[in-house]
């Protein structure tokens, strides 16, 4: 591939890479908020069904564990793509 074709390919793909980066960043930033809201709703539902507050909080910690697992998986995938 000649240098001109390589430069053209990089320039053409730049807007898509920028959009992908912005989308991933926005998703990462809003993920904590969505998990927080889901935990609150889950705890509220468990408490309304008669479970103690501490037990409901312990169960809702799995939401954070799942979020961390998903985040780490995505990070490893992205890091592996740039090795």
mmCIF file of the N, C-alpha and C atoms, coordinates in Angstrom:
data_MODEL
# 
_entry.id   MODEL 
# 
loop_
_atom_site.group_PDB 
_atom_site.id 
_atom_site.type_symbol 
_atom_site.label_atom_id 
_atom_site.label_alt_id 
_atom_site.label_comp_id 
_atom_site.label_asym_id 
_atom_site.label_entity_id 
_atom_site.label_seq_id 
_atom_site.pdbx_PDB_ins_code 
_atom_site.Cartn_x 
_atom_site.Cartn_y 
_atom_site.Cartn_z 
_atom_site.occupancy 
_atom_site.B_iso_or_equiv 
_atom_site.pdbx_formal_charge 
_atom_site.auth_seq_id 
_atom_site.auth_comp_id 
_atom_site.auth_asym_id 
_atom_site.auth_atom_id 
_atom_site.pdbx_PDB_model_num 
ATOM 1   N N  . UNK A 1 1  ? 0.847   -1.165 0.000  1.00 0.00 ? 1  UNK A N  1 
ATOM 2   C CA . UNK A 1 1  ? 0.000   0.000  0.000  1.00 0.00 ? 1  UNK A CA 1 
ATOM 3   C C  . UNK A 1 1  ? 0.891   1.226  0.000  1.00 0.00 ? 1  UNK A C  1 
ATOM 4   N N  . UNK A 1 2  ? 0.591   2.158  -0.857 1.00 0.00 ? 2  UNK A N  1 
ATOM 5   C CA . UNK A 1 2  ? 1.421   3.357  -0.937 1.00 0.00 ? 2  UNK A CA 1 
ATOM 6   C C  . UNK A 1 2  ? 1.100   4.303  0.216  1.00 0.00 ? 2  UNK A C  1 
ATOM 7   N N  . UNK A 1 3  ? 2.019   5.238  0.422  1.00 0.00 ? 3  UNK A N  1 
ATOM 8   C CA . UNK A 1 3  ? 1.842   6.188  1.525  1.00 0.00 ? 3  UNK A CA 1 
ATOM 9   C C  . UNK A 1 3  ? 0.588   7.031  1.343  1.00 0.00 ? 3  UNK A C  1 
ATOM 10  N N  . UNK A 1 4  ? 0.291   7.415  0.113  1.00 0.00 ? 4  UNK A N  1 
ATOM 11  C CA . UNK A 1 4  ? -0.896  8.230  -0.159 1.00 0.00 ? 4  UNK A CA 1 
ATOM 12  C C  . UNK A 1 4  ? -2.182  7.503  0.170  1.00 0.00 ? 4  UNK A C  1 
ATOM 13  N N  . UNK A 1 5  ? -2.250  6.224  -0.181 1.00 0.00 ? 5  UNK A N  1 
ATOM 14  C CA . UNK A 1 5  ? -3.450  5.441  0.113  1.00 0.00 ? 5  UNK A CA 1 
ATOM 15  C C  . UNK A 1 5  ? -3.607  5.231  1.614  1.00 0.00 ? 5  UNK A C  1 
ATOM 16  N N  . UNK A 1 6  ? -2.495  5.049  2.312  1.00 0.00 ? 6  UNK A N  1 
ATOM 17  C CA . UNK A 1 6  ? -2.540  4.867  3.759  1.00 0.00 ? 6  UNK A CA 1 
ATOM 18  C C  . UNK A 1 6  ? -3.052  6.136  4.435  1.00 0.00 ? 6  UNK A C  1 
ATOM 19  N N  . UNK A 1 7  ? -2.550  7.283  4.022  1.00 0.00 ? 7  UNK A N  1 
ATOM 20  C CA . UNK A 1 7  ? -2.993  8.553  4.597  1.00 0.00 ? 7  UNK A CA 1 
ATOM 21  C C  . UNK A 1 7  ? -4.478  8.764  4.314  1.00 0.00 ? 7  UNK A C  1 
ATOM 22  N N  . UNK A 1 8  ? -4.911  8.458  3.119  1.00 0.00 ? 8  UNK A N  1 
ATOM 23  C CA . UNK A 1 8  ? -6.316  8.609  2.751  1.00 0.00 ? 8  UNK A CA 1 
ATOM 24  C C  . UNK A 1 8  ? -7.195  7.696  3.605  1.00 0.00 ? 8  UNK A C  1 
ATOM 25  N N  . UNK A 1 9  ? -6.769  6.480  3.810  1.00 0.00 ? 9  UNK A N  1 
ATOM 26  C CA . UNK A 1 9  ? -7.538  5.540  4.621  1.00 0.00 ? 9  UNK A CA 1 
ATOM 27  C C  . UNK A 1 9  ? -7.645  6.022  6.063  1.00 0.00 ? 9  UNK A C  1 
ATOM 28  N N  . UNK A 1 10 ? -6.555  6.542  6.606  1.00 0.00 ? 10 UNK A N  1 
ATOM 29  C CA . UNK A 1 10 ? -6.575  7.039  7.985  1.00 0.00 ? 10 UNK A CA 1 
ATOM 30  C C  . UNK A 1 10 ? -7.489  8.251  8.102  1.00 0.00 ? 10 UNK A C  1 
ATOM 31  N N  . UNK A 1 11 ? -7.413  9.166  7.141  1.00 0.00 ? 11 UNK A N  1 
ATOM 32  C CA . UNK A 1 11 ? -8.243  10.370 7.176  1.00 0.00 ? 11 UNK A CA 1 
ATOM 33  C C  . UNK A 1 11 ? -9.718  10.009 7.047  1.00 0.00 ? 11 UNK A C  1 
ATOM 34  N N  . UNK A 1 12 ? -10.040 9.045  6.184  1.00 0.00 ? 12 UNK A N  1 
ATOM 35  C CA . UNK A 1 12 ? -11.435 8.653  6.005  1.00 0.00 ? 12 UNK A CA 1 
ATOM 36  C C  . UNK A 1 12 ? -11.998 7.950  7.234  1.00 0.00 ? 12 UNK A C  1 
ATOM 37  N N  . UNK A 1 13 ? -11.182 7.235  7.960  1.00 0.00 ? 13 UNK A N  1 
ATOM 38  C CA . UNK A 1 13 ? -11.677 6.507  9.127  1.00 0.00 ? 13 UNK A CA 1 
ATOM 39  C C  . UNK A 1 13 ? -11.697 7.354  10.390 1.00 0.00 ? 13 UNK A C  1 
ATOM 40  N N  . UNK A 1 14 ? -11.060 8.508  10.390 1.00 0.00 ? 14 UNK A N  1 
ATOM 41  C CA . UNK A 1 14 ? -10.980 9.341  11.583 1.00 0.00 ? 14 UNK A CA 1 
ATOM 42  C C  . UNK A 1 14 ? -12.352 9.735  12.138 1.00 0.00 ? 14 UNK A C  1 
ATOM 43  N N  . UNK A 1 15 ? -13.308 10.206 11.334 1.00 0.00 ? 15 UNK A N  1 
ATOM 44  C CA . UNK A 1 15 ? -14.617 10.564 11.919 1.00 0.00 ? 15 UNK A CA 1 
ATOM 45  C C  . UNK A 1 15 ? -15.315 9.382  12.600 1.00 0.00 ? 15 UNK A C  1 
ATOM 46  N N  . UNK A 1 16 ? -15.205 8.209  12.016 1.00 0.00 ? 16 UNK A N  1 
ATOM 47  C CA . UNK A 1 16 ? -15.823 7.037  12.635 1.00 0.00 ? 16 UNK A CA 1 
ATOM 48  C C  . UNK A 1 16 ? -15.141 6.678  13.949 1.00 0.00 ? 16 UNK A C  1 
ATOM 49  N N  . UNK A 1 17 ? -13.827 6.782  13.991 1.00 0.00 ? 17 UNK A N  1 
ATOM 50  C CA . UNK A 1 17 ? -13.102 6.491  15.229 1.00 0.00 ? 17 UNK A CA 1 
ATOM 51  C C  . UNK A 1 17 ? -13.425 7.510  16.316 1.00 0.00 ? 17 UNK A C  1 
ATOM 52  N N  . UNK A 1 18 ? -13.561 8.769  15.927 1.00 0.00 ? 18 UNK A N  1 
ATOM 53  C CA . UNK A 1 18 ? -13.911 9.809  16.897 1.00 0.00 ? 18 UNK A CA 1 
ATOM 54  C C  . UNK A 1 18 ? -15.306 9.549  17.452 1.00 0.00 ? 18 UNK A C  1 
ATOM 55  N N  . UNK A 1 19 ? -16.243 9.233  16.576 1.00 0.00 ? 19 UNK A N  1 
ATOM 56  C CA . UNK A 1 19 ? -17.612 8.959  17.031 1.00 0.00 ? 19 UNK A CA 1 
ATOM 57  C C  . UNK A 1 19 ? -17.650 7.734  17.947 1.00 0.00 ? 19 UNK A C  1 
ATOM 58  N N  . UNK A 1 20 ? -16.945 6.692  17.585 1.00 0.00 ? 20 UNK A N  1 
ATOM 59  C CA . UNK A 1 20 ? -16.882 5.497  18.411 1.00 0.00 ? 20 UNK A CA 1 
ATOM 60  C C  . UNK A 1 20 ? -16.294 5.816  19.782 1.00 0.00 ? 20 UNK A C  1 
ATOM 61  N N  . UNK A 1 21 ? -15.242 6.609  19.802 1.00 0.00 ? 21 UNK A N  1 
ATOM 62  C CA . UNK A 1 21 ? -14.618 6.993  21.071 1.00 0.00 ? 21 UNK A CA 1 
ATOM 63  C C  . UNK A 1 21 ? -15.574 7.799  21.938 1.00 0.00 ? 21 UNK A C  1 
ATOM 64  N N  . UNK A 1 22 ? -16.279 8.730  21.330 1.00 0.00 ? 22 UNK A N  1 
ATOM 65  C CA . UNK A 1 22 ? -17.244 9.534  22.088 1.00 0.00 ? 22 UNK A CA 1 
ATOM 66  C C  . UNK A 1 22 ? -18.390 8.676  22.616 1.00 0.00 ? 22 UNK A C  1 
ATOM 67  N N  . UNK A 1 23 ? -18.881 7.759  21.796 1.00 0.00 ? 23 UNK A N  1 
ATOM 68  C CA . UNK A 1 23 ? -19.955 6.875  22.235 1.00 0.00 ? 23 UNK A CA 1 
ATOM 69  C C  . UNK A 1 23 ? -19.520 5.979  23.396 1.00 0.00 ? 23 UNK A C  1 
ATOM 70  N N  . UNK A 1 24 ? -18.324 5.429  23.296 1.00 0.00 ? 24 UNK A N  1 
ATOM 71  C CA . UNK A 1 24 ? -17.814 4.586  24.382 1.00 0.00 ? 24 UNK A CA 1 
ATOM 72  C C  . UNK A 1 24 ? -17.594 5.394  25.657 1.00 0.00 ? 24 UNK A C  1 
ATOM 73  N N  . UNK A 1 25 ? -17.101 6.608  25.510 1.00 0.00 ? 25 UNK A N  1 
ATOM 74  C CA . UNK A 1 25 ? -16.879 7.466  26.679 1.00 0.00 ? 25 UNK A CA 1 
ATOM 75  C C  . UNK A 1 25 ? -18.200 7.813  27.351 1.00 0.00 ? 25 UNK A C  1 
ATOM 76  N N  . UNK A 1 26 ? -19.206 8.167  26.554 1.00 0.00 ? 26 UNK A N  1 
ATOM 77  C CA . UNK A 1 26 ? -20.510 8.517  27.102 1.00 0.00 ? 26 UNK A CA 1 
ATOM 78  C C  . UNK A 1 26 ? -21.131 7.310  27.811 1.00 0.00 ? 26 UNK A C  1 
ATOM 79  N N  . UNK A 1 27 ? -21.015 6.151  27.212 1.00 0.00 ? 27 UNK A N  1 
ATOM 80  C CA . UNK A 1 27 ? -21.552 4.935  27.819 1.00 0.00 ? 27 UNK A CA 1 
ATOM 81  C C  . UNK A 1 27 ? -20.852 4.655  29.147 1.00 0.00 ? 27 UNK A C  1 
ATOM 82  N N  . UNK A 1 28 ? -19.547 4.798  29.172 1.00 0.00 ? 28 UNK A N  1 
ATOM 83  C CA . UNK A 1 28 ? -18.789 4.557  30.389 1.00 0.00 ? 28 UNK A CA 1 
ATOM 84  C C  . UNK A 1 28 ? -19.186 5.541  31.491 1.00 0.00 ? 28 UNK A C  1 
ATOM 85  N N  . UNK A 1 29 ? -19.368 6.816  31.112 1.00 0.00 ? 29 UNK A N  1 
ATOM 86  C CA . UNK A 1 29 ? -19.712 7.830  32.101 1.00 0.00 ? 29 UNK A CA 1 
ATOM 87  C C  . UNK A 1 29 ? -21.122 7.656  32.655 1.00 0.00 ? 29 UNK A C  1 
ATOM 88  N N  . UNK A 1 30 ? -22.063 7.223  31.841 1.00 0.00 ? 30 UNK A N  1 
ATOM 89  C CA . UNK A 1 30 ? -23.436 7.081  32.308 1.00 0.00 ? 30 UNK A CA 1 
ATOM 90  C C  . UNK A 1 30 ? -23.706 5.719  32.951 1.00 0.00 ? 30 UNK A C  1 
ATOM 91  N N  . UNK A 1 31 ? -22.801 4.793  32.785 1.00 0.00 ? 31 UNK A N  1 
ATOM 92  C CA . UNK A 1 31 ? -23.011 3.454  33.332 1.00 0.00 ? 31 UNK A CA 1 
ATOM 93  C C  . UNK A 1 31 ? -23.167 3.478  34.848 1.00 0.00 ? 31 UNK A C  1 
ATOM 94  N N  . UNK A 1 32 ? -22.340 4.241  35.544 1.00 0.00 ? 32 UNK A N  1 
ATOM 95  C CA . UNK A 1 32 ? -22.433 4.328  37.001 1.00 0.00 ? 32 UNK A CA 1 
ATOM 96  C C  . UNK A 1 32 ? -23.795 4.844  37.437 1.00 0.00 ? 32 UNK A C  1 
ATOM 97  N N  . UNK A 1 33 ? -24.299 5.847  36.748 1.00 0.00 ? 33 UNK A N  1 
ATOM 98  C CA . UNK A 1 33 ? -25.591 6.421  37.099 1.00 0.00 ? 33 UNK A CA 1 
ATOM 99  C C  . UNK A 1 33 ? -26.707 5.401  36.907 1.00 0.00 ? 33 UNK A C  1 
ATOM 100 N N  . UNK A 1 34 ? -26.658 4.668  35.798 1.00 0.00 ? 34 UNK A N  1 
ATOM 101 C CA . UNK A 1 34 ? -27.683 3.664  35.527 1.00 0.00 ? 34 UNK A CA 1 
ATOM 102 C C  . UNK A 1 34 ? -27.628 2.522  36.545 1.00 0.00 ? 34 UNK A C  1 
ATOM 103 N N  . UNK A 1 35 ? -26.435 2.114  36.912 1.00 0.00 ? 35 UNK A N  1 
ATOM 104 C CA . UNK A 1 35 ? -26.287 1.059  37.915 1.00 0.00 ? 35 UNK A CA 1 
ATOM 105 C C  . UNK A 1 35 ? -26.805 1.546  39.267 1.00 0.00 ? 35 UNK A C  1 
ATOM 106 N N  . UNK A 1 36 ? -26.522 2.774  39.608 1.00 0.00 ? 36 UNK A N  1 
ATOM 107 C CA . UNK A 1 36 ? -26.998 3.351  40.867 1.00 0.00 ? 36 UNK A CA 1 
ATOM 108 C C  . UNK A 1 36 ? -28.529 3.344  40.914 1.00 0.00 ? 36 UNK A C  1 
ATOM 109 N N  . UNK A 1 37 ? -29.162 3.785  39.843 1.00 0.00 ? 37 UNK A N  1 
ATOM 110 C CA . UNK A 1 37 ? -30.620 3.812  39.782 1.00 0.00 ? 37 UNK A CA 1 
ATOM 111 C C  . UNK A 1 37 ? -31.200 2.400  39.851 1.00 0.00 ? 37 UNK A C  1 
ATOM 112 N N  . UNK A 1 38 ? -30.575 1.454  39.183 1.00 0.00 ? 38 UNK A N  1 
ATOM 113 C CA . UNK A 1 38 ? -31.052 0.065  39.204 1.00 0.00 ? 38 UNK A CA 1 
ATOM 114 C C  . UNK A 1 38 ? -30.924 -0.524 40.604 1.00 0.00 ? 38 UNK A C  1 
ATOM 115 N N  . UNK A 1 39 ? -29.812 -0.224 41.267 1.00 0.00 ? 39 UNK A N  1 
ATOM 116 C CA . UNK A 1 39 ? -29.628 -0.718 42.636 1.00 0.00 ? 39 UNK A CA 1 
ATOM 117 C C  . UNK A 1 39 ? -30.697 -0.162 43.560 1.00 0.00 ? 39 UNK A C  1 
ATOM 118 N N  . UNK A 1 40 ? -30.967 1.129  43.439 1.00 0.00 ? 40 UNK A N  1 
ATOM 119 C CA . UNK A 1 40 ? -31.984 1.741  44.282 1.00 0.00 ? 40 UNK A CA 1 
ATOM 120 C C  . UNK A 1 40 ? -33.346 1.088  44.071 1.00 0.00 ? 40 UNK A C  1 
ATOM 121 N N  . UNK A 1 41 ? -33.719 0.893  42.817 1.00 0.00 ? 41 UNK A N  1 
ATOM 122 C CA . UNK A 1 41 ? -35.012 0.284  42.513 1.00 0.00 ? 41 UNK A CA 1 
ATOM 123 C C  . UNK A 1 41 ? -35.073 -1.152 43.027 1.00 0.00 ? 41 UNK A C  1 
ATOM 124 N N  . UNK A 1 42 ? -33.997 -1.884 42.862 1.00 0.00 ? 42 UNK A N  1 
ATOM 125 C CA . UNK A 1 42 ? -33.940 -3.272 43.319 1.00 0.00 ? 42 UNK A CA 1 
ATOM 126 C C  . UNK A 1 42 ? -34.072 -3.348 44.836 1.00 0.00 ? 42 UNK A C  1 
ATOM 127 N N  . UNK A 1 43 ? -33.309 -2.511 45.538 1.00 0.00 ? 43 UNK A N  1 
ATOM 128 C CA . UNK A 1 43 ? -33.381 -2.491 46.999 1.00 0.00 ? 43 UNK A CA 1 
ATOM 129 C C  . UNK A 1 43 ? -34.782 -2.101 47.471 1.00 0.00 ? 43 UNK A C  1 
ATOM 130 N N  . UNK A 1 44 ? -35.344 -1.100 46.849 1.00 0.00 ? 44 UNK A N  1 
ATOM 131 C CA . UNK A 1 44 ? -36.683 -0.641 47.223 1.00 0.00 ? 44 UNK A CA 1 
ATOM 132 C C  . UNK A 1 44 ? -37.708 -1.760 47.056 1.00 0.00 ? 44 UNK A C  1 
ATOM 133 N N  . UNK A 1 45 ? -37.597 -2.490 45.957 1.00 0.00 ? 45 UNK A N  1 
ATOM 134 C CA . UNK A 1 45 ? -38.523 -3.592 45.699 1.00 0.00 ? 45 UNK A CA 1 
ATOM 135 C C  . UNK A 1 45 ? -38.351 -4.707 46.736 1.00 0.00 ? 45 UNK A C  1 
ATOM 136 N N  . UNK A 1 46 ? -37.119 -5.046 47.056 1.00 0.00 ? 46 UNK A N  1 
ATOM 137 C CA . UNK A 1 46 ? -36.874 -6.089 48.052 1.00 0.00 ? 46 UNK A CA 1 
ATOM 138 C C  . UNK A 1 46 ? -37.386 -5.679 49.430 1.00 0.00 ? 46 UNK A C  1 
ATOM 139 N N  . UNK A 1 47 ? -37.147 -4.432 49.789 1.00 0.00 ? 47 UNK A N  1 
ATOM 140 C CA . UNK A 1 47 ? -37.596 -3.938 51.095 1.00 0.00 ? 47 UNK A CA 1 
ATOM 141 C C  . UNK A 1 47 ? -39.118 -3.921 51.157 1.00 0.00 ? 47 UNK A C  1 
ATOM 142 N N  . UNK A 1 48 ? -39.756 -3.543 50.058 1.00 0.00 ? 48 UNK A N  1 
ATOM 143 C CA . UNK A 1 48 ? -41.228 -3.521 50.051 1.00 0.00 ? 48 UNK A CA 1 
ATOM 144 C C  . UNK A 1 48 ? -41.818 -4.926 50.146 1.00 0.00 ? 48 UNK A C  1 
ATOM 145 N N  . UNK A 1 49 ? -41.028 -5.944 49.778 1.00 0.00 ? 49 UNK A N  1 
ATOM 146 C CA . UNK A 1 49 ? -41.487 -7.331 49.882 1.00 0.00 ? 49 UNK A CA 1 
ATOM 147 C C  . UNK A 1 49 ? -41.165 -7.956 51.244 1.00 0.00 ? 49 UNK A C  1 
ATOM 148 N N  . UNK A 1 50 ? -40.537 -7.155 52.138 1.00 0.00 ? 50 UNK A N  1 
ATOM 149 C CA . UNK A 1 50 ? -40.320 -7.620 53.498 1.00 0.00 ? 50 UNK A CA 1 
ATOM 150 C C  . UNK A 1 50 ? -38.891 -7.989 53.849 1.00 0.00 ? 50 UNK A C  1 
ATOM 151 N N  . UNK A 1 51 ? -37.956 -7.795 52.966 1.00 0.00 ? 51 UNK A N  1 
ATOM 152 C CA . UNK A 1 51 ? -36.558 -8.122 53.262 1.00 0.00 ? 51 UNK A CA 1 
ATOM 153 C C  . UNK A 1 51 ? -35.934 -6.986 54.072 1.00 0.00 ? 51 UNK A C  1 
ATOM 154 N N  . UNK A 1 52 ? -34.973 -7.327 54.915 1.00 0.00 ? 52 UNK A N  1 
ATOM 155 C CA . UNK A 1 52 ? -34.297 -6.288 55.696 1.00 0.00 ? 52 UNK A CA 1 
ATOM 156 C C  . UNK A 1 52 ? -33.436 -5.423 54.776 1.00 0.00 ? 52 UNK A C  1 
ATOM 157 N N  . UNK A 1 53 ? -33.220 -4.197 55.222 1.00 0.00 ? 53 UNK A N  1 
ATOM 158 C CA . UNK A 1 53 ? -32.473 -3.239 54.397 1.00 0.00 ? 53 UNK A CA 1 
ATOM 159 C C  . UNK A 1 53 ? -31.037 -3.700 54.161 1.00 0.00 ? 53 UNK A C  1 
ATOM 160 N N  . UNK A 1 54 ? -30.392 -4.253 55.190 1.00 0.00 ? 54 UNK A N  1 
ATOM 161 C CA . UNK A 1 54 ? -28.998 -4.680 55.033 1.00 0.00 ? 54 UNK A CA 1 
ATOM 162 C C  . UNK A 1 54 ? -28.884 -5.853 54.061 1.00 0.00 ? 54 UNK A C  1 
ATOM 163 N N  . UNK A 1 55 ? -29.844 -6.775 54.118 1.00 0.00 ? 55 UNK A N  1 
ATOM 164 C CA . UNK A 1 55 ? -29.815 -7.900 53.176 1.00 0.00 ? 55 UNK A CA 1 
ATOM 165 C C  . UNK A 1 55 ? -30.045 -7.423 51.740 1.00 0.00 ? 55 UNK A C  1 
ATOM 166 N N  . UNK A 1 56 ? -30.961 -6.475 51.585 1.00 0.00 ? 56 UNK A N  1 
ATOM 167 C CA . UNK A 1 56 ? -31.232 -5.930 50.252 1.00 0.00 ? 56 UNK A CA 1 
ATOM 168 C C  . UNK A 1 56 ? -29.991 -5.215 49.707 1.00 0.00 ? 56 UNK A C  1 
ATOM 169 N N  . UNK A 1 57 ? -29.280 -4.499 50.562 1.00 0.00 ? 57 UNK A N  1 
ATOM 170 C CA . UNK A 1 57 ? -28.067 -3.805 50.129 1.00 0.00 ? 57 UNK A CA 1 
ATOM 171 C C  . UNK A 1 57 ? -26.978 -4.798 49.747 1.00 0.00 ? 57 UNK A C  1 
ATOM 172 N N  . UNK A 1 58 ? -26.867 -5.878 50.496 1.00 0.00 ? 58 UNK A N  1 
ATOM 173 C CA . UNK A 1 58 ? -25.857 -6.886 50.162 1.00 0.00 ? 58 UNK A CA 1 
ATOM 174 C C  . UNK A 1 58 ? -26.165 -7.538 48.815 1.00 0.00 ? 58 UNK A C  1 
ATOM 175 N N  . UNK A 1 59 ? -27.430 -7.819 48.565 1.00 0.00 ? 59 UNK A N  1 
ATOM 176 C CA . UNK A 1 59 ? -27.800 -8.410 47.273 1.00 0.00 ? 59 UNK A CA 1 
ATOM 177 C C  . UNK A 1 59 ? -27.570 -7.433 46.127 1.00 0.00 ? 59 UNK A C  1 
ATOM 178 N N  . UNK A 1 60 ? -27.841 -6.160 46.378 1.00 0.00 ? 60 UNK A N  1 
ATOM 179 C CA . UNK A 1 60 ? -27.689 -5.182 45.295 1.00 0.00 ? 60 UNK A CA 1 
ATOM 180 C C  . UNK A 1 60 ? -26.227 -4.899 44.971 1.00 0.00 ? 60 UNK A C  1 
ATOM 181 N N  . UNK A 1 61 ? -25.306 -5.330 45.825 1.00 0.00 ? 61 UNK A N  1 
ATOM 182 C CA . UNK A 1 61 ? -23.883 -5.158 45.523 1.00 0.00 ? 61 UNK A CA 1 
ATOM 183 C C  . UNK A 1 61 ? -23.476 -5.951 44.284 1.00 0.00 ? 61 UNK A C  1 
ATOM 184 N N  . UNK A 1 62 ? -24.262 -6.967 43.935 1.00 0.00 ? 62 UNK A N  1 
ATOM 185 C CA . UNK A 1 62 ? -23.961 -7.742 42.735 1.00 0.00 ? 62 UNK A CA 1 
ATOM 186 C C  . UNK A 1 62 ? -24.069 -6.890 41.471 1.00 0.00 ? 62 UNK A C  1 
ATOM 187 N N  . UNK A 1 63 ? -24.902 -5.841 41.510 1.00 0.00 ? 63 UNK A N  1 
ATOM 188 C CA . UNK A 1 63 ? -24.981 -4.923 40.377 1.00 0.00 ? 63 UNK A CA 1 
ATOM 189 C C  . UNK A 1 63 ? -23.624 -4.262 40.142 1.00 0.00 ? 63 UNK A C  1 
ATOM 190 N N  . UNK A 1 64 ? -22.982 -3.860 41.219 1.00 0.00 ? 64 UNK A N  1 
ATOM 191 C CA . UNK A 1 64 ? -21.660 -3.227 41.092 1.00 0.00 ? 64 UNK A CA 1 
ATOM 192 C C  . UNK A 1 64 ? -20.633 -4.242 40.605 1.00 0.00 ? 64 UNK A C  1 
ATOM 193 N N  . UNK A 1 65 ? -20.703 -5.462 41.116 1.00 0.00 ? 65 UNK A N  1 
ATOM 194 C CA . UNK A 1 65 ? -19.770 -6.507 40.677 1.00 0.00 ? 65 UNK A CA 1 
ATOM 195 C C  . UNK A 1 65 ? -19.934 -6.796 39.191 1.00 0.00 ? 65 UNK A C  1 
ATOM 196 N N  . UNK A 1 66 ? -21.166 -6.862 38.731 1.00 0.00 ? 66 UNK A N  1 
ATOM 197 C CA . UNK A 1 66 ? -21.422 -7.118 37.307 1.00 0.00 ? 66 UNK A CA 1 
ATOM 198 C C  . UNK A 1 66 ? -20.915 -5.959 36.459 1.00 0.00 ? 66 UNK A C  1 
ATOM 199 N N  . UNK A 1 67 ? -21.174 -4.720 36.913 1.00 0.00 ? 67 UNK A N  1 
ATOM 200 C CA . UNK A 1 67 ? -20.697 -3.540 36.176 1.00 0.00 ? 67 UNK A CA 1 
ATOM 201 C C  . UNK A 1 67 ? -19.179 -3.543 36.076 1.00 0.00 ? 67 UNK A C  1 
ATOM 202 N N  . UNK A 1 68 ? -18.508 -3.850 37.192 1.00 0.00 ? 68 UNK A N  1 
ATOM 203 C CA . UNK A 1 68 ? -17.045 -3.895 37.183 1.00 0.00 ? 68 UNK A CA 1 
ATOM 204 C C  . UNK A 1 68 ? -16.528 -4.992 36.260 1.00 0.00 ? 68 UNK A C  1 
ATOM 205 N N  . UNK A 1 69 ? -17.201 -6.119 36.255 1.00 0.00 ? 69 UNK A N  1 
ATOM 206 C CA . UNK A 1 69 ? -16.807 -7.225 35.378 1.00 0.00 ? 69 UNK A CA 1 
ATOM 207 C C  . UNK A 1 69 ? -16.950 -6.834 33.908 1.00 0.00 ? 69 UNK A C  1 
ATOM 208 N N  . UNK A 1 70 ? -18.061 -6.216 33.569 1.00 0.00 ? 70 UNK A N  1 
ATOM 209 C CA . UNK A 1 70 ? -18.282 -5.781 32.185 1.00 0.00 ? 70 UNK A CA 1 
ATOM 210 C C  . UNK A 1 70 ? -17.256 -4.728 31.790 1.00 0.00 ? 70 UNK A C  1 
ATOM 211 N N  . UNK A 1 71 ? -17.028 -3.770 32.677 1.00 0.00 ? 71 UNK A N  1 
ATOM 212 C CA . UNK A 1 71 ? -16.061 -2.704 32.390 1.00 0.00 ? 71 UNK A CA 1 
ATOM 213 C C  . UNK A 1 71 ? -14.661 -3.274 32.184 1.00 0.00 ? 71 UNK A C  1 
ATOM 214 N N  . UNK A 1 72 ? -14.251 -4.201 33.038 1.00 0.00 ? 72 UNK A N  1 
ATOM 215 C CA . UNK A 1 72 ? -12.920 -4.810 32.902 1.00 0.00 ? 72 UNK A CA 1 
ATOM 216 C C  . UNK A 1 72 ? -12.801 -5.610 31.610 1.00 0.00 ? 72 UNK A C  1 
ATOM 217 N N  . UNK A 1 73 ? -13.867 -6.302 31.230 1.00 0.00 ? 73 UNK A N  1 
ATOM 218 C CA . UNK A 1 73 ? -13.848 -7.074 29.991 1.00 0.00 ? 73 UNK A CA 1 
ATOM 219 C C  . UNK A 1 73 ? -13.664 -6.160 28.786 1.00 0.00 ? 73 UNK A C  1 
ATOM 220 N N  . UNK A 1 74 ? -14.390 -5.049 28.775 1.00 0.00 ? 74 UNK A N  1 
ATOM 221 C CA . UNK A 1 74 ? -14.271 -4.099 27.662 1.00 0.00 ? 74 UNK A CA 1 
ATOM 222 C C  . UNK A 1 74 ? -12.877 -3.477 27.643 1.00 0.00 ? 74 UNK A C  1 
ATOM 223 N N  . UNK A 1 75 ? -12.374 -3.114 28.811 1.00 0.00 ? 75 UNK A N  1 
ATOM 224 C CA . UNK A 1 75 ? -11.029 -2.527 28.877 1.00 0.00 ? 75 UNK A CA 1 
ATOM 225 C C  . UNK A 1 75 ? -9.969  -3.499 28.369 1.00 0.00 ? 75 UNK A C  1 
ATOM 226 N N  . UNK A 1 76 ? -10.079 -4.771 28.758 1.00 0.00 ? 76 UNK A N  1 
ATOM 227 C CA . UNK A 1 76 ? -9.112  -5.766 28.296 1.00 0.00 ? 76 UNK A CA 1 
ATOM 228 C C  . UNK A 1 76 ? -9.212  -5.957 26.790 1.00 0.00 ? 76 UNK A C  1 
ATOM 229 N N  . UNK A 1 77 ? -10.435 -5.934 26.261 1.00 0.00 ? 77 UNK A N  1 
ATOM 230 C CA . UNK A 1 77 ? -10.610 -6.068 24.821 1.00 0.00 ? 77 UNK A CA 1 
ATOM 231 C C  . UNK A 1 77 ? -10.005 -4.914 24.065 1.00 0.00 ? 77 UNK A C  1 
ATOM 232 N N  . UNK A 1 78 ? -10.207 -3.707 24.577 1.00 0.00 ? 78 UNK A N  1 
ATOM 233 C CA . UNK A 1 78 ? -9.619  -2.528 23.925 1.00 0.00 ? 78 UNK A CA 1 
ATOM 234 C C  . UNK A 1 78 ? -8.110  -2.513 24.055 1.00 0.00 ? 78 UNK A C  1 
ATOM 235 N N  . UNK A 1 79 ? -7.600  -2.887 25.218 1.00 0.00 ? 79 UNK A N  1 
ATOM 236 C CA . UNK A 1 79 ? -6.148  -2.913 25.409 1.00 0.00 ? 79 UNK A CA 1 
ATOM 237 C C  . UNK A 1 79 ? -5.512  -3.982 24.519 1.00 0.00 ? 79 UNK A C  1 
ATOM 238 N N  . UNK A 1 80 ? -6.195  -5.105 24.349 1.00 0.00 ? 80 UNK A N  1 
ATOM 239 C CA . UNK A 1 80 ? -5.670  -6.164 23.502 1.00 0.00 ? 80 UNK A CA 1 
ATOM 240 C C  . UNK A 1 80 ? -5.648  -5.767 22.035 1.00 0.00 ? 80 UNK A C  1 
ATOM 241 N N  . UNK A 1 81 ? -6.568  -4.895 21.644 1.00 0.00 ? 81 UNK A N  1 
ATOM 242 C CA . UNK A 1 81 ? -6.629  -4.461 20.249 1.00 0.00 ? 81 UNK A CA 1 
ATOM 243 C C  . UNK A 1 81 ? -5.455  -3.537 19.909 1.00 0.00 ? 81 UNK A C  1 
ATOM 244 N N  . UNK A 1 82 ? -4.861  -2.900 20.902 1.00 0.00 ? 82 UNK A N  1 
ATOM 245 C CA . UNK A 1 82 ? -3.777  -1.956 20.646 1.00 0.00 ? 82 UNK A CA 1 
ATOM 246 C C  . UNK A 1 82 ? -2.407  -2.514 20.982 1.00 0.00 ? 82 UNK A C  1 
ATOM 247 N N  . UNK A 1 83 ? -2.319  -3.806 21.225 1.00 0.00 ? 83 UNK A N  1 
ATOM 248 C CA . UNK A 1 83 ? -1.011  -4.409 21.529 1.00 0.00 ? 83 UNK A CA 1 
ATOM 249 C C  . UNK A 1 83 ? -0.278  -4.746 20.267 1.00 0.00 ? 83 UNK A C  1 
# 
